[in-house]
Amino acid sequence: MIGEEVYDNKTHLQLSVNWLLNMQNSDGGYARKFSFVSGEDMSYIETTGYIIPSLWSAGERLNEIKYINSAKKAGEWLLKIQNDDGSFSEIDSNTPFAFDTGQCLIGLNFLYQKTEHKEYLDAAKRAAYWLMQNQEEDGSWQKVAYNTQKHTYYSRVAAAMLHYAVISNDYVVEKVAMKHIAWVLSEQKENGFFQKSSFLEDVAPYLHTIIYVLEGLLDIYDLTNDKVILEAVLKNANVFKEISLKRDLILCSQYDENFNCVNKERCITGLAQWAGVALRLFEITDNEEYLQCAKNTLFYLKAKQIKSSVMRGGFSASVPFLGKYGSFDFVNWSNKFFIDTLLKYDNFYISSTDEQESFVATAFMQTNDVVTDSLSIMDKQYLKELKAIFPKDKPLRVLDIGCGKGIIMDELSKEFKNIEFFGVDPVYESKTIKKGSVYKIPFENEYFDVVMSFEVLQHTYINRALQEIQRVLKYKGEIIIGERNPFSLLGFLKPILELKGKWMYPWDSPFREKWYNENKWVEILRENGFETMDFKSIEGAGKRFMNRYFLIKGESK
């Protein structure tokens, strides 16, 4: 639950597809789930249908024929188990369901386009016509729907039908598909929320089915370029974007119709889907905030992917493991949507340090008391120490990395006219502050005499950050670091407060700030080309052992 290992996209992709490969049963279908209670499950018809494009596409990206062959084997199984009337059945009751049929139609459409084998097109037609024959007058599905209830997330069924209609020039099926979409749009509330997006009436929907609605509508938009549909998607997605960037950071497992989080667990499948939708909307709208949502969410998911054991490459359905959605299970569709999103995300060439810094920056923006316009008690303590360190008769260039709004620089510049101060921050920007990264400082080599950083390096991959600081420092240049001392009452309570969600990062954060003791700091600095010159312990707010800090001086070797 508290894993922090994050790899490159290719490694995570391989882990994910290999897990699905291991979940493929001898009949060709993919096991619905693995449970530590009941073991590996039977082949799941519904998700096997939509896993096929994911495995095949991953095989093409990774140049691995075994993944493509796996998809072909799954497709052959679908042909064998399709019902005589064209439908596909739900595996527990063996009852023909609209949603299951629609998801199998996704795989059949894809296989026909890849292989041009007519049996896939024939099977797709039979599925599409069964769906057409069982549609309700208002365009929904009910008699052949889960719990015999109408669901707006069946937009994914309509999208599969429209795709078939485009492939086969079937205008009858096209009309039926768009009739359902008209019904879905009629169920959107003024605030953007889609009603009937839950598995069960009167139960708040999981993120999984909420995003299903958006995926189906976006698939329709891709085929029609209908701006009304895009506007409906954005009306909903914009709210989740704002929630993700300003309130929840990692979206909750369940939301009510007013977009209130009613279950603070995580639905892993829904998060993988949300990241995918955010990427698609970034491509359509060029709104960088959607890319930020995708980066933050994928950073979280990569950290939560199982890295060892028999489940290596899989995901628990919920975080925590015993959460309401898929308790104690590893479901195959989490991997499917993670693969789809990674395949798209890999085209943006975003590094793990970019992801980590985006996640941290968003957490800072959601914590109002971390970056302020006024000097804190510790800012004043740091200023007192700095004023005793800096000379007044020697010209210097000084960089404050992660400077926030630059209040420490501003105070120092009033007294030290001989020093030219510069700031770099991932969020804030001004005349003296450049927007940038501690991993990619926007200055040339050996530019600064001094680099200072206050309670920032604890939020970084420390070795990478120090290596970049070393690059911009002159030979024998100084590094000045203000950081937390873990040997304190707050240092003792920190892990407890983090797990209770009483810290700036979420309780299940993929990254936690690191507080190092004196010996560890000496070791880290030496490994990264610095010699420690001075170490001073400061009592926070003057209260002994309550909240303690280090002021560290080092020299570039």
KOLMARLUM-910703 format. One record per residue (C-alpha): residue number from 1; chain; y negated, z negated, x. Coordinates in pm, 1 decimal, padded with zeros to 6 digits. Example, Ala and Ser with C-alpha at 12.3 -4.5 7.8 and 13.67 -1.06 7.14 Angstrom:
! KOLMARLUM-910703
- nr kette north up east
- 1 A 00450.0 -00780.0 01230.0
- 2 A 00106.0 -00714.0 01367.0
! end
This chain:
! KOLMARLUM-910703
- nr kette north up east
- 1 A 00000.0 00000.0 00000.0
- 2 A -00235.3 -00070.1 00291.7
- 3 A -00132.3 00221.1 00512.4
- 4 A -00406.0 00379.1 00719.8
- 5 A -00225.1 00652.0 00913.5
- 6 A -00383.1 00990.3 00845.1
- 7 A -00261.6 01311.0 01010.0
- 8 A -00369.9 01673.4 01011.1
- 9 A -00321.2 01879.4 00694.5
- 10 A -00018.8 02069.3 00825.6
- 11 A 00171.0 01748.5 00900.7
- 12 A 00103.4 01606.3 00554.6
- 13 A 00199.2 01938.2 00396.1
- 14 A 00530.9 01949.8 00583.3
- 15 A 00607.2 01589.6 00493.9
- 16 A 00543.3 01666.3 00127.8
- 17 A 00745.5 01986.5 00098.9
- 18 A 01035.7 01839.7 00295.9
- 19 A 01050.0 01549.7 00053.0
- 20 A 01070.6 01793.4 -00239.3
- 21 A 01336.7 01991.3 -00057.4
- 22 A 01541.5 01672.9 -00027.3
- 23 A 01491.8 01612.2 -00399.9
- 24 A 01639.0 01949.5 -00498.5
- 25 A 01975.5 01901.6 -00666.9
- 26 A 02274.7 02129.5 -00622.2
- 27 A 02201.8 02303.4 -00955.1
- 28 A 01866.3 02422.6 -00816.8
- 29 A 01636.9 02190.7 -01013.6
- 30 A 01422.7 01921.8 -00856.0
- 31 A 01516.5 01561.9 -00935.3
- 32 A 01259.1 01407.7 -01165.4
- 33 A 01218.5 01100.9 -00948.3
- 34 A 01372.6 00862.2 -00705.1
- 35 A 01386.4 00502.7 -00819.8
- 36 A 01487.9 00197.7 -00620.7
- 37 A 01631.3 00076.0 -00950.3
- 38 A 01840.1 00378.4 -01057.2
- 39 A 01842.1 00610.1 -00753.8
- 40 A 01788.7 00986.5 -00764.1
- 41 A 01741.6 01127.0 -01113.0
- 42 A 01867.1 01443.0 -01283.2
- 43 A 01690.2 01777.1 -01242.4
- 44 A 01364.8 01787.7 -01436.3
- 45 A 01317.4 02118.7 -01614.9
- 46 A 00945.3 02082.0 -01685.6
- 47 A 00827.7 02008.8 -01332.6
- 48 A 01077.7 02240.6 -01165.9
- 49 A 00890.8 02519.6 -01345.9
- 50 A 00556.2 02439.7 -01191.8
- 51 A 00690.3 02325.5 -00853.3
- 52 A 00814.1 02681.0 -00787.1
- 53 A 00469.0 02825.9 -00699.7
- 54 A 00393.7 02524.2 -00480.8
- 55 A 00710.3 02552.8 -00269.8
- 56 A 00680.3 02928.4 -00234.5
- 57 A 00312.5 02911.2 -00135.3
- 58 A 00384.2 02635.4 00114.9
- 59 A 00660.7 02851.2 00260.8
- 60 A 00416.8 03136.0 00310.3
- 61 A 00154.1 02909.6 00468.8
- 62 A 00402.1 02739.1 00701.3
- 63 A 00605.0 03056.0 00763.0
- 64 A 00922.7 02873.6 00653.4
- 65 A 01170.1 03082.0 00453.7
- 66 A 01366.5 02772.5 00347.1
- 67 A 01085.7 02668.9 00112.6
- 68 A 01070.1 03014.7 -00045.2
- 69 A 01448.4 03014.9 -00084.6
- 70 A 01422.3 02674.2 -00251.9
- 71 A 01175.8 02817.0 -00504.0
- 72 A 01405.8 03113.4 -00569.9
- 73 A 01701.2 02882.0 -00629.0
- 74 A 01491.8 02680.7 -00875.5
- 75 A 01393.3 03001.4 -01057.2
- 76 A 01755.5 03110.6 -01088.9
- 77 A 01832.9 02772.6 -01243.1
- 78 A 01554.8 02815.9 -01500.0
- 79 A 01704.7 03147.7 -01610.0
- 80 A 02040.9 02977.5 -01664.8
- 81 A 01913.8 02686.4 -01869.8
- 82 A 01657.9 02861.8 -02089.8
- 83 A 01746.8 02815.4 -02455.9
- 84 A 01849.7 03116.3 -02663.0
- 85 A 01523.8 03100.9 -02859.3
- 86 A 01319.4 03118.9 -02537.0
- 87 A 01223.4 02753.0 -02519.3
- 88 A 01296.7 02493.6 -02253.2
- 89 A 01411.4 02144.0 -02340.9
- 90 A 01299.6 01796.0 -02247.7
- 91 A 01586.7 01649.8 -02043.4
- 92 A 01629.6 01307.8 -02207.7
- 93 A 01656.1 01420.5 -02571.3
- 94 A 01752.8 01783.6 -02503.6
- 95 A 01480.4 01879.5 -02750.9
- 96 A 01274.2 02198.8 -02706.7
- 97 A 00917.9 02101.9 -02615.3
- 98 A 00603.3 02309.5 -02595.7
- 99 A 00476.2 02145.6 -02278.9
- 100 A 00804.0 02180.5 -02090.3
- 101 A 00825.3 02544.1 -02198.0
- 102 A 00469.4 02609.4 -02086.3
- 103 A 00526.8 02458.7 -01742.8
- 104 A 00841.6 02667.8 -01694.9
- 105 A 00637.8 02971.6 -01798.0
- 106 A 00411.8 02900.5 -01498.3
- 107 A 00711.0 02938.4 -01265.9
- 108 A 00845.4 03247.7 -01442.8
- 109 A 00507.4 03423.7 -01425.0
- 110 A 00481.5 03345.9 -01056.0
- 111 A 00834.9 03461.8 -00974.3
- 112 A 00787.4 03789.4 -01156.5
- 113 A 00469.4 03861.7 -00963.5
- 114 A 00636.2 03776.0 -00633.0
- 115 A 00971.2 03951.6 -00686.9
- 116 A 00903.2 04209.1 -00962.1
- 117 A 01245.7 04120.7 -01101.0
- 118 A 01239.6 04206.6 -01468.5
- 119 A 01458.3 03912.9 -01572.1
- 120 A 01168.6 03678.4 -01496.9
- 121 A 00927.5 03879.3 -01710.3
- 122 A 01180.6 03892.9 -01995.1
- 123 A 01231.2 03515.1 -01975.0
- 124 A 00853.6 03464.0 -01965.7
- 125 A 00811.0 03676.8 -02276.9
- 126 A 01073.6 03481.7 -02467.7
- 127 A 00905.7 03152.8 -02369.6
- 128 A 00559.4 03278.4 -02466.1
- 129 A 00679.1 03406.1 -02802.9
- 130 A 00858.3 03080.5 -02881.3
- 131 A 00533.6 02897.3 -02811.4
- 132 A 00346.8 03141.2 -03034.4
- 133 A 00593.9 03094.9 -03318.7
- 134 A 00562.6 02716.5 -03304.5
- 135 A 00184.7 02690.1 -03282.6
- 136 A 00004.6 02498.9 -03558.0
- 137 A -00250.8 02665.3 -03780.9
- 138 A -00541.3 02502.0 -03593.7
- 139 A -00416.9 02630.8 -03256.9
- 140 A -00257.7 02306.2 -03136.1
- 141 A 00109.7 02219.4 -03097.5
- 142 A 00247.6 01921.2 -03286.7
- 143 A 00598.8 01968.1 -03424.1
- 144 A 00726.6 02063.1 -03076.1
- 145 A 00493.1 01828.9 -02887.4
- 146 A 00558.2 01500.6 -02709.4
- 147 A 00579.1 01220.9 -02970.1
- 148 A 00496.4 01491.4 -03230.4
- 149 A 00130.2 01435.6 -03149.9
- 150 A -00137.6 01690.9 -03066.0
- 151 A -00249.3 01689.6 -02701.3
- 152 A -00550.2 01856.3 -02542.9
- 153 A -00372.9 01861.4 -02205.1
- 154 A -00160.5 02142.0 -02349.7
- 155 A -00443.7 02358.0 -02219.8
- 156 A -00198.6 02410.0 -01933.4
- 157 A 00044.5 02566.7 -02181.8
- 158 A -00222.6 02804.1 -02310.2
- 159 A -00318.6 02894.4 -01953.2
- 160 A 00041.9 02990.2 -01874.9
- 161 A 00053.9 03201.1 -02191.7
- 162 A -00269.3 03378.4 -02102.2
- 163 A -00138.9 03447.7 -01753.9
- 164 A 00171.0 03604.7 -01906.7
- 165 A -00049.3 03807.9 -02143.8
- 166 A -00253.2 03943.0 -01851.8
- 167 A 00059.4 04034.3 -01654.1
- 168 A 00220.5 04212.7 -01948.8
- 169 A -00087.4 04339.9 -02135.7
- 170 A 00023.9 04139.2 -02439.5
- 171 A -00285.0 04099.2 -02655.9
- 172 A -00094.0 03910.4 -02926.6
- 173 A -00006.7 03627.1 -02687.3
- 174 A -00358.9 03636.5 -02545.3
- 175 A -00503.1 03570.3 -02888.8
- 176 A -00267.5 03276.0 -02945.7
- 177 A -00352.9 03123.9 -02606.1
- 178 A -00725.7 03143.4 -02670.5
- 179 A -00679.9 02994.3 -03016.6
- 180 A -00542.9 02681.9 -02851.9
- 181 A -00833.2 02670.3 -02606.7
- 182 A -01078.3 02688.2 -02898.2
- 183 A -00901.1 02385.6 -03045.2
- 184 A -00918.2 02197.1 -02712.2
- 185 A -01292.1 02261.7 -02685.1
- 186 A -01339.9 02135.1 -03040.2
- 187 A -01193.3 01801.8 -02931.0
- 188 A -01452.3 01743.2 -02658.5
- 189 A -01692.4 01459.0 -02733.2
- 190 A -02064.5 01480.4 -02671.7
- 191 A -02024.7 01266.7 -02357.2
- 192 A -01775.0 01519.0 -02216.3
- 193 A -01452.8 01325.3 -02279.8
- 194 A -01160.2 01517.5 -02428.7
- 195 A -00997.2 01339.9 -02718.9
- 196 A -00617.7 01349.9 -02759.8
- 197 A -00571.3 01367.3 -02382.9
- 198 A -00324.6 01078.6 -02376.9
- 199 A 00053.7 01065.6 -02402.0
- 200 A 00016.1 00831.2 -02699.5
- 201 A -00251.7 00790.9 -02963.4
- 202 A -00462.1 00474.7 -02929.8
- 203 A -00363.0 00435.6 -02562.7
- 204 A -00618.3 00518.6 -02293.5
- 205 A -00505.7 00832.5 -02111.7
- 206 A -00390.1 00829.2 -01752.5
- 207 A -00592.6 01025.5 -01500.5
- 208 A -00291.0 01259.2 -01476.5
- 209 A -00330.3 01394.8 -01831.3
- 210 A -00710.2 01378.2 -01824.7
- 211 A -00711.1 01617.1 -01528.5
- 212 A -00435.1 01827.7 -01684.8
- 213 A -00693.0 01927.7 -01947.0
- 214 A -00938.4 02041.1 -01678.9
- 215 A -00671.3 02228.2 -01482.1
- 216 A -00568.9 02428.2 -01786.6
- 217 A -00927.9 02512.5 -01873.1
- 218 A -01005.3 02615.1 -01515.2
- 219 A -00698.5 02840.5 -01513.4
- 220 A -00831.6 03003.1 -01829.1
- 221 A -01175.3 03038.4 -01672.3
- 222 A -01022.3 03208.5 -01366.6
- 223 A -00868.3 03467.2 -01597.3
- 224 A -01161.4 03517.2 -01836.6
- 225 A -01478.2 03416.7 -01652.7
- 226 A -01584.7 03257.7 -01982.9
- 227 A -01893.3 03045.3 -01906.0
- 228 A -01845.0 02834.7 -02219.2
- 229 A -01515.2 02710.9 -02078.6
- 230 A -01668.9 02635.2 -01740.5
- 231 A -01950.7 02441.4 -01908.1
- 232 A -01693.8 02230.3 -02093.5
- 233 A -01509.2 02155.9 -01768.1
- 234 A -01831.7 02059.4 -01590.2
- 235 A -01943.1 01843.0 -01880.5
- 236 A -01634.7 01628.9 -01816.5
- 237 A -01593.7 01667.8 -01440.8
- 238 A -01957.5 01588.4 -01365.1
- 239 A -01906.6 01244.7 -01516.4
- 240 A -01602.0 01177.8 -01299.8
- 241 A -01792.4 01307.0 -00997.3
- 242 A -02069.8 01055.8 -01059.4
- 243 A -01816.4 00778.4 -01117.3
- 244 A -01637.9 00866.9 -00793.4
- 245 A -01954.8 00881.0 -00583.3
- 246 A -02149.2 00594.6 -00740.6
- 247 A -01904.0 00348.9 -00892.2
- 248 A -01528.2 00367.7 -00843.5
- 249 A -01495.1 00567.4 -00516.4
- 250 A -01122.7 00621.3 -00586.5
- 251 A -01073.6 00694.0 -00955.5
- 252 A -00882.9 00445.1 -01168.8
- 253 A -00546.3 00500.9 -01331.0
- 254 A -00678.3 00497.1 -01689.1
- 255 A -01015.4 00557.4 -01856.9
- 256 A -01121.1 00510.3 -02215.9
- 257 A -01322.1 00762.2 -02417.0
- 258 A -01647.5 00619.9 -02276.9
- 259 A -01530.2 00673.4 -01919.4
- 260 A -01478.5 00301.0 -01864.0
- 261 A -01204.6 00209.3 -01618.5
- 262 A -00945.4 00016.3 -01819.5
- 263 A -00672.2 00003.6 -01553.1
- 264 A -00777.7 -00045.6 -01190.5
- 265 A -00444.8 00068.3 -01052.0
- 266 A -00416.6 00420.8 -00908.6
- 267 A -00227.9 00709.2 -01065.6
- 268 A -00133.5 00908.6 -00753.9
- 269 A -00057.7 01232.4 -00938.2
- 270 A -00392.0 01220.3 -01116.4
- 271 A -00573.5 01166.0 -00788.2
- 272 A -00402.8 01467.4 -00629.2
- 273 A -00501.3 01674.2 -00933.5
- 274 A -00859.8 01544.4 -00927.9
- 275 A -00897.6 01642.1 -00561.7
- 276 A -00772.6 01991.6 -00649.3
- 277 A -01010.5 02029.4 -00942.9
- 278 A -01300.3 01902.3 -00730.2
- 279 A -01225.0 02166.9 -00465.9
- 280 A -01211.9 02440.8 -00728.0
- 281 A -01543.1 02329.3 -00874.2
- 282 A -01699.2 02318.4 -00528.1
- 283 A -01594.4 02680.2 -00479.0
- 284 A -01739.3 02777.6 -00817.9
- 285 A -02062.4 02575.9 -00813.0
- 286 A -02127.8 02527.1 -00439.4
- 287 A -02204.0 02162.9 -00522.5
- 288 A -02128.2 01965.0 -00203.7
- 289 A -02068.8 01648.4 -00404.2
- 290 A -01743.1 01792.8 -00536.7
- 291 A -01627.4 01856.3 -00181.1
- 292 A -01713.7 01496.2 -00096.8
- 293 A -01500.4 01376.2 -00389.9
- 294 A -01209.1 01586.5 -00266.0
- 295 A -01246.1 01460.2 00092.2
- 296 A -01253.5 01095.4 -00013.4
- 297 A -00957.9 01132.2 -00247.8
- 298 A -00742.6 01325.2 -00002.0
- 299 A -00821.7 01072.2 00271.1
- 300 A -00685.9 00806.1 00036.5
- 301 A -00376.0 01008.7 -00056.0
- 302 A -00290.2 01093.7 00304.4
- 303 A -00299.3 00724.9 00389.0
- 304 A -00069.7 00641.9 00096.1
- 305 A 00193.7 00906.8 00170.9
- 306 A 00514.9 00739.0 00289.4
- 307 A 00553.3 00793.4 00665.9
- 308 A 00902.7 00649.9 00719.3
- 309 A 01227.4 00552.7 00540.5
- 310 A 01436.4 00766.6 00306.4
- 311 A 01121.7 00832.3 00104.2
- 312 A 00932.8 00982.8 00399.6
- 313 A 00684.9 01234.3 00260.5
- 314 A 00690.7 01099.4 -00094.3
- 315 A 00441.4 00892.2 -00292.1
- 316 A 00486.0 00594.9 -00518.6
- 317 A 00378.5 00701.4 -00866.4
- 318 A 00128.7 00417.5 -00880.6
- 319 A -00054.0 00196.5 -00637.7
- 320 A 00049.6 -00078.7 -00648.2
- 321 A 00414.5 00024.5 -00655.3
- 322 A 00480.6 -00171.5 -00974.6
- 323 A 00183.5 -00019.5 -01158.4
- 324 A 00204.9 00094.2 -01519.8
- 325 A 00238.7 00463.7 -01439.3
- 326 A 00592.1 00531.5 -01311.9
- 327 A 00667.7 00174.6 -01209.5
- 328 A 00895.7 00158.3 -00901.6
- 329 A 00932.2 00538.0 -00902.9
- 330 A 00862.3 00826.0 -00666.8
- 331 A 00800.9 01120.0 -00902.4
- 332 A 00825.7 01481.5 -00786.1
- 333 A 00504.6 01604.1 -00950.0
- 334 A 00285.8 01387.5 -00724.7
- 335 A 00404.4 01596.7 -00432.2
- 336 A 00356.6 01920.7 -00624.8
- 337 A -00013.2 01857.2 -00689.4
- 338 A -00070.7 01716.4 -00340.5
- 339 A 00076.4 02037.5 -00194.3
- 340 A -00139.8 02258.9 -00417.4
- 341 A -00453.8 02072.3 -00320.3
- 342 A -00372.1 02064.6 00052.4
- 343 A -00310.4 02440.3 00055.0
- 344 A -00661.6 02496.8 -00079.1
- 345 A -00821.5 02218.0 00125.2
- 346 A -00682.1 02346.6 00453.8
- 347 A -00911.5 02649.1 00422.8
- 348 A -01216.0 02424.5 00474.9
- 349 A -01112.8 02300.2 00823.2
- 350 A -01211.9 01939.8 00758.0
- 351 A -01095.6 01687.5 01019.1
- 352 A -00958.7 01338.2 00958.7
- 353 A -01275.4 01192.6 01117.0
- 354 A -01487.0 01390.1 00866.9
- 355 A -01277.2 01243.9 00586.2
- 356 A -01300.7 00889.9 00720.8
- 357 A -01675.2 00908.7 00768.0
- 358 A -01726.5 01055.8 00420.1
- 359 A -01519.9 00773.0 00270.0
- 360 A -01714.7 00506.8 00460.9
- 361 A -02051.0 00664.9 00378.5
- 362 A -01964.6 00670.6 00006.5
- 363 A -01855.6 00305.8 00020.8
- 364 A -02189.1 00216.7 00182.4
- 365 A -02380.7 00402.9 -00087.5
- 366 A -02196.2 00203.5 -00354.2
- 367 A -02276.4 -00130.1 -00188.4
- 368 A -02645.0 -00192.3 -00250.1
- 369 A -02682.8 -00498.5 -00025.0
- 370 A -02544.1 -00334.6 00292.9
- 371 A -02831.8 -00095.4 00367.2
- 372 A -03170.8 -00233.1 00265.0
- 373 A -03542.5 -00172.0 00319.2
- 374 A -03602.9 -00519.1 00461.7
- 375 A -03480.4 -00706.5 00766.8
- 376 A -03178.7 -00928.6 00712.7
- 377 A -03129.5 -01261.1 00890.8
- 378 A -02901.8 -01089.6 01142.7
- 379 A -03144.0 -00798.4 01190.9
- 380 A -03401.2 -01056.4 01299.2
- 381 A -03148.8 -01215.8 01533.5
- 382 A -03068.1 -00877.9 01687.6
- 383 A -03438.1 -00800.7 01725.3
- 384 A -03494.8 -01128.3 01907.6
- 385 A -03217.0 -01042.1 02153.4
- 386 A -03332.1 -00681.0 02197.4
- 387 A -03689.0 -00782.0 02270.4
- 388 A -03557.9 -00990.2 02556.7
- 389 A -03353.3 -00697.2 02690.1
- 390 A -03587.2 -00396.4 02671.9
- 391 A -03853.0 -00347.9 02941.6
- 392 A -04215.6 -00275.4 02850.3
- 393 A -04302.2 -00081.4 03165.3
- 394 A -04026.8 00178.6 03182.7
- 395 A -03999.2 00493.4 02970.1
- 396 A -03663.5 00510.6 02789.6
- 397 A -03484.5 00711.5 02526.1
- 398 A -03293.1 00484.5 02290.7
- 399 A -03052.9 00590.7 02015.3
- 400 A -02964.6 00367.8 01719.8
- 401 A -02634.4 00504.2 01587.6
- 402 A -02565.6 00431.6 01220.7
- 403 A -02924.0 00310.2 01187.7
- 404 A -02938.9 00310.6 00807.1
- 405 A -03305.1 00341.2 00708.9
- 406 A -03417.6 00267.1 01065.6
- 407 A -03579.3 -00071.8 01010.9
- 408 A -03471.0 -00213.1 01349.6
- 409 A -03609.6 00094.0 01529.4
- 410 A -03933.2 00070.1 01334.1
- 411 A -03983.9 -00290.9 01434.6
- 412 A -03908.8 -00225.4 01802.1
- 413 A -04136.0 00078.4 01818.0
- 414 A -04435.3 -00139.0 01725.0
- 415 A -04394.6 -00343.7 02041.8
- 416 A -04231.0 -00103.2 02287.2
- 417 A -04466.8 00193.4 02314.6
- 418 A -04287.2 00302.4 02632.0
- 419 A -03961.4 00365.9 02445.4
- 420 A -03881.4 00674.0 02239.4
- 421 A -03650.6 00571.1 01956.5
- 422 A -03409.4 00803.1 01776.9
- 423 A -03171.8 00733.5 01490.0
- 424 A -02854.8 00899.1 01362.9
- 425 A -02702.2 00812.1 01026.5
- 426 A -02447.6 00987.3 00798.9
- 427 A -02650.8 00913.6 00484.0
- 428 A -03020.5 00868.0 00559.1
- 429 A -03263.2 01113.8 00716.6
- 430 A -03631.0 01096.6 00814.9
- 431 A -03876.5 01206.8 01083.8
- 432 A -03704.4 00986.7 01344.4
- 433 A -03354.9 00982.8 01192.5
- 434 A -03119.1 01276.6 01214.7
- 435 A -02838.2 01306.1 00965.0
- 436 A -02522.1 01309.1 01171.8
- 437 A -02199.8 01146.4 01272.8
- 438 A -02092.0 00894.4 01533.0
- 439 A -01809.5 01139.6 01600.3
- 440 A -02051.8 01429.6 01646.9
- 441 A -02390.5 01300.8 01762.0
- 442 A -02650.7 01579.5 01724.4
- 443 A -02789.5 01546.3 02078.2
- 444 A -02702.7 01704.5 02411.9
- 445 A -02498.8 01544.6 02689.3
- 446 A -02651.6 01255.0 02888.1
- 447 A -02964.9 01247.2 02674.2
- 448 A -03012.4 00871.8 02624.6
- 449 A -03077.2 00575.0 02851.0
- 450 A -02952.1 00332.0 02588.1
- 451 A -02735.3 00363.5 02276.7
- 452 A -02733.2 00067.1 02039.3
- 453 A -02520.3 00005.6 01733.1
- 454 A -02523.8 -00285.7 01492.0
- 455 A -02224.2 -00358.7 01267.6
- 456 A -02136.1 00010.1 01262.7
- 457 A -01848.1 00055.6 01506.4
- 458 A -01629.1 -00170.3 01293.5
- 459 A -01640.9 00110.0 01034.6
- 460 A -01519.2 00381.4 01274.8
- 461 A -01218.9 00509.5 01460.3
- 462 A -01346.4 00312.4 01757.5
- 463 A -01207.8 00517.6 02046.3
- 464 A -01341.1 00845.7 01911.5
- 465 A -01678.5 00688.5 01842.2
- 466 A -01713.2 00540.0 02191.0
- 467 A -01608.3 00865.0 02355.8
- 468 A -01889.0 01045.5 02174.2
- 469 A -02140.0 00772.7 02264.6
- 470 A -02026.4 00807.1 02626.3
- 471 A -02105.7 01179.0 02608.0
- 472 A -02471.4 01133.4 02510.6
- 473 A -02535.5 00841.4 02749.0
- 474 A -02670.7 00898.3 03096.8
- 475 A -02468.7 00782.7 03395.9
- 476 A -02515.7 00406.0 03424.5
- 477 A -02671.3 00412.6 03077.6
- 478 A -02640.0 00101.8 02859.9
- 479 A -02456.9 00045.5 02535.0
- 480 A -02566.4 -00248.1 02318.1
- 481 A -02332.4 -00349.2 02037.5
- 482 A -02382.5 -00605.4 01762.2
- 483 A -02056.6 -00677.5 01578.7
- 484 A -01873.4 -00942.2 01381.4
- 485 A -01673.5 -01213.8 01555.5
- 486 A -01338.1 -01258.7 01379.6
- 487 A -01313.7 -01617.8 01505.3
- 488 A -01502.9 -01756.6 01206.2
- 489 A -01443.8 -01883.5 00855.8
- 490 A -01543.1 -01545.9 00710.6
- 491 A -01310.6 -01372.6 00957.7
- 492 A -01026.1 -01587.8 00827.1
- 493 A -01112.3 -01515.8 00462.5
- 494 A -01176.4 -01142.8 00510.6
- 495 A -00815.7 -01017.2 00447.6
- 496 A -00793.3 -01227.0 00132.0
- 497 A -01129.1 -01107.1 00001.5
- 498 A -01033.0 -00744.2 00075.9
- 499 A -00712.9 -00764.3 -00126.4
- 500 A -00903.6 -00925.8 -00412.5
- 501 A -01150.8 -00635.9 -00415.0
- 502 A -01438.0 -00864.6 -00308.7
- 503 A -01533.6 -00653.1 -00007.6
- 504 A -01725.5 -00327.1 00031.7
- 505 A -01405.6 -00121.7 00044.1
- 506 A -01159.3 -00096.9 -00249.0
- 507 A -00867.1 -00339.8 -00255.2
- 508 A -00627.1 -00057.7 -00160.3
- 509 A -00864.4 00117.4 00079.4
- 510 A -00720.9 00371.9 00325.7
- 511 A -00959.0 00226.1 00584.1
- 512 A -01072.1 -00127.5 00658.2
- 513 A -01343.6 -00240.0 00895.8
- 514 A -01210.7 -00381.3 01220.9
- 515 A -01335.6 -00704.7 01376.4
- 516 A -01227.3 -00738.9 01740.8
- 517 A -01217.0 -01050.9 01955.3
- 518 A -01380.0 -01064.7 02297.5
- 519 A -01071.3 -00966.3 02496.1
- 520 A -01007.0 -00669.1 02271.4
- 521 A -01366.6 -00550.6 02307.2
- 522 A -01341.8 -00564.7 02686.0
- 523 A -01019.5 -00363.6 02671.1
- 524 A -01157.2 -00101.9 02428.4
- 525 A -01477.5 -00053.2 02623.3
- 526 A -01294.0 -00017.3 02953.3
- 527 A -01053.5 00238.7 02805.9
- 528 A -01351.3 00447.9 02696.9
- 529 A -01547.8 00445.2 03021.2
- 530 A -01767.2 00134.7 02986.7
- 531 A -01790.8 -00175.5 03200.3
- 532 A -01877.5 -00491.7 03009.6
- 533 A -02193.0 -00652.9 03149.0
- 534 A -02264.9 -00934.4 02907.3
- 535 A -02105.6 -01101.6 02602.6
- 536 A -02295.2 -01337.3 02376.6
- 537 A -02179.4 -01515.7 02062.8
- 538 A -02435.0 -01564.1 01784.7
- 539 A -02398.9 -01799.3 01488.1
- 540 A -02483.9 -01609.4 01169.0
- 541 A -02769.4 -01774.2 00978.5
- 542 A -02741.3 -02062.1 01223.4
- 543 A -02428.0 -02206.8 01054.6
- 544 A -02156.5 -02285.0 01308.3
- 545 A -01822.0 -02104.9 01261.1
- 546 A -01921.8 -01975.3 00916.5
- 547 A -02016.6 -01616.8 01000.6
- 548 A -02029.9 -01535.9 01372.9
- 549 A -02135.7 -01228.1 01568.4
- 550 A -02115.3 -01078.8 01916.7
- 551 A -02393.5 -00912.5 02110.3
- 552 A -02227.4 -00699.2 02375.3
- 553 A -02390.0 -00514.8 02664.8
- 554 A -02198.0 -00249.9 02855.2
- 555 A -02266.7 00016.3 03112.8
- 556 A -02147.7 00374.6 03121.9
- 557 A -01931.0 00438.7 03427.1
! end
